[in-house]
């Protein structure tokens, strides 16, 4: 995945998390066309940028506080 693709995936993930509609990690990885391992790396990169993203079990979605 190149830098441009990575930015686009981050943007999509953040948009879905704002709307609390990411689904479970496997589902989200499929939506974003990445493997779960890369999904977790992308989430860590988002956290490193200072965005508070976390998984909500009751909502079964990543959310941004």
C-alpha positions as CSV (number, residue, x, y, z in Angstrom):
1,X,0.0,0.0,0.0
2,X,1.5,3.3,-1.0
3,X,1.1,6.6,0.9
4,X,-1.8,7.9,-1.1
5,X,-3.7,4.6,-0.7
6,X,-2.9,4.6,3.0
7,X,-4.3,8.2,3.5
8,X,-7.5,7.2,1.6
9,X,-8.0,4.2,3.8
10,X,-7.4,6.3,7.0
11,X,-9.9,8.8,5.7
12,X,-12.5,6.1,5.1
13,X,-11.9,4.5,8.4
14,X,-12.2,7.8,10.3
15,X,-15.4,8.7,8.4
16,X,-17.0,5.3,9.3
17,X,-15.8,5.6,12.9
18,X,-17.4,9.0,13.3
19,X,-20.7,7.5,12.1
20,X,-20.2,4.5,14.4
21,X,-20.7,2.2,11.4
22,X,-17.4,0.3,11.0
23,X,-18.6,-3.1,12.0
24,X,-16.3,-5.7,13.5
25,X,-12.6,-5.7,12.6
26,X,-12.9,-8.5,10.0
27,X,-15.8,-6.7,8.4
28,X,-14.0,-3.4,8.4
29,X,-10.9,-4.9,6.9
30,X,-13.1,-6.3,4.1
31,X,-14.7,-3.0,3.5
32,X,-11.3,-1.2,3.3
33,X,-9.8,-4.0,1.2
34,X,-6.9,-4.6,3.7
35,X,-6.0,-7.5,5.8
36,X,-6.8,-7.4,9.6
37,X,-3.1,-7.0,10.5
38,X,-2.8,-3.9,8.3
39,X,-6.1,-2.6,9.7
40,X,-4.6,-2.7,13.2
41,X,-1.5,-0.9,12.0
42,X,-3.6,1.8,10.4
43,X,-5.6,2.2,13.6
44,X,-2.4,2.6,15.6
45,X,-1.2,5.2,13.1
46,X,-4.5,7.1,13.6
47,X,-4.0,7.0,17.3
48,X,-0.4,8.3,16.9
49,X,-1.9,11.3,15.1
50,X,-3.8,12.1,18.3
51,X,-7.2,10.9,17.2
52,X,-9.0,9.0,20.0
53,X,-10.3,5.9,18.2
54,X,-11.4,2.8,20.0
55,X,-13.6,-0.3,19.6
56,X,-17.0,-0.4,21.3
57,X,-18.2,-3.9,21.9
58,X,-21.8,-2.9,22.6
59,X,-21.9,-1.0,19.3
60,X,-19.7,-3.5,17.5
61,X,-17.9,-0.6,15.8
62,X,-14.9,1.6,16.1
63,X,-15.8,5.0,17.4
64,X,-14.0,8.3,17.7
65,X,-14.6,10.2,21.0
